[in-house]
Amino acid sequence: GTVLCRLIPIEQRNRSAAQIVDAIRGKVEAIPQIDKVSVKGGSAVATAMGGNKDPIEIIVSG
């Protein structure tokens, strides 16, 4: 399955998209039944230029 998360605008949050992706990755990797994790976020360049329009994508397969 796939989970897409669209973030609120950068000015309304206190973490970058990359920081949120890292936090999600850590929590998902801690689930013992998960063998492989793919967590992707939008580009750091887009974030630096005032916000990231790309969603965070979590892909779960099995």
Beta strands, then each sheet from edge to edge (+ up, - down):
strand 1: 2-5
strand 2: 38-40
strand 3: 56-59
sheet 1: 1+ 3- 2+
end
